[in-house]
Amino acid sequence: MRSQRLVDLLALVALALLALAAYLNWSIADPGGGRPVVNFKGHDVTRAPVTLALASAVAVIVTKLAGTALRRVLAALMVVLGVAAVTVALQVRPAVAELGRQRPELSEAVTDSVSLSTGPAPWLALAGGIALIAAGIVAALTAHRWRRATQRYERDPAVTPADQWKAIDAGEDPTV
C-alpha cells in the first residue's frame, strides 16, 4: 500500500472514530431512587472530538496540494491533533456538579447521590487520536516520496508552443 493511501486510510478512520465519539454516550449518570438514567453524548460533554476531526480532515486535504516541507509541517500538526484527541479522551470526565448544571434532575438539591459511568465514546476518541497520530507519523516520514498534485499537468519549459501544436497535430497529448 502506498504511503499516501495509508495516510488517507488512517485519517479517514480517525475522522470516523472522532465524529462517532461526539454522538455516542460519553457519560452515563444514574441518579438512583427510580429516576431515569441520563445519558450525555460526546458533544454534550466536550466539543473537542468534532473540532479535531474537522481540523484533521482539512490537514489531510491540504497535504495533497502542498510541497514536501509543508506536508511535514501538516504531518506534525496531525500528530498534535492526535495527541489532543488522546488527551481529551483520557482526561475529560465531567463531575456530578458540572453535569447537574446541564441537567437539573442531577443536581444535589434533587438527589442524594449520582453514580457516574463512562460510555463507549471516550474509547472511540482514544482510538481516533491514535489513528491520527499514526497518520501524522507516516506522512512526516514519507512526505518526500509523494507526488505533487500539479506535477502531472505541468509542461516541460523547454517545449515551445509550436512543438505542442505539432504534437497535437500528430495525435499526441502534450500534457502527459
Secondary structure as the mmCIF struct_conf table of DSSP 4:
data_model
#
loop_
_struct_conf.conf_type_id
_struct_conf.id
_struct_conf.beg_label_comp_id
_struct_conf.beg_label_asym_id
_struct_conf.beg_label_seq_id
_struct_conf.end_label_comp_id
_struct_conf.end_label_asym_id
_struct_conf.end_label_seq_id
HELX_RH_AL_P HELX_RH_AL_P1 SER A 3 TYR A 23
BEND BEND1 LEU A 24 LEU A 24
STRN STRN1 ASN A 25 ASP A 30
TURN_TY1_P TURN_TY1_P1 GLY A 33 GLY A 34
HELX_LH_PP_P HELX_LH_PP_P1 ARG A 35 VAL A 37
STRN STRN2 VAL A 38 LYS A 41
HELX_RH_AL_P HELX_RH_AL_P2 GLY A 42 VAL A 45
BEND BEND2 ARG A 47 ARG A 47
HELX_RH_AL_P HELX_RH_AL_P3 ALA A 48 LEU A 65
BEND BEND3 ALA A 66 ALA A 66
HELX_RH_AL_P HELX_RH_AL_P4 THR A 68 GLN A 91
HELX_RH_AL_P HELX_RH_AL_P5 VAL A 96 GLN A 102
HELX_RH_3T_P HELX_RH_3T_P1 PRO A 104 LEU A 106
BEND BEND4 SER A 107 SER A 107
TURN_TY1_P TURN_TY1_P2 GLU A 108 VAL A 110
BEND BEND5 ASP A 112 ASP A 112
STRN STRN3 SER A 115 THR A 118
BEND BEND6 PRO A 120 PRO A 120
HELX_RH_AL_P HELX_RH_AL_P6 ALA A 121 THR A 142
HELX_RH_3T_P HELX_RH_3T_P2 ALA A 143 ARG A 145
BEND BEND7 TRP A 146 TRP A 146
HELX_LH_PP_P HELX_LH_PP_P2 ARG A 147 ARG A 148
TURN_TY1_P TURN_TY1_P3 ALA A 149 TYR A 153
HELX_LH_PP_P HELX_LH_PP_P3 GLU A 154 ASP A 156
TURN_TY1_P TURN_TY1_P4 PRO A 157 ALA A 158
BEND BEND8 VAL A 159 VAL A 159
HELX_RH_AL_P HELX_RH_AL_P7 PRO A 161 ASP A 169
TURN_TY1_P TURN_TY1_P5 ALA A 170 GLY A 171
TURN_TY1_P TURN_TY1_P6 PRO A 174 THR A 175
#
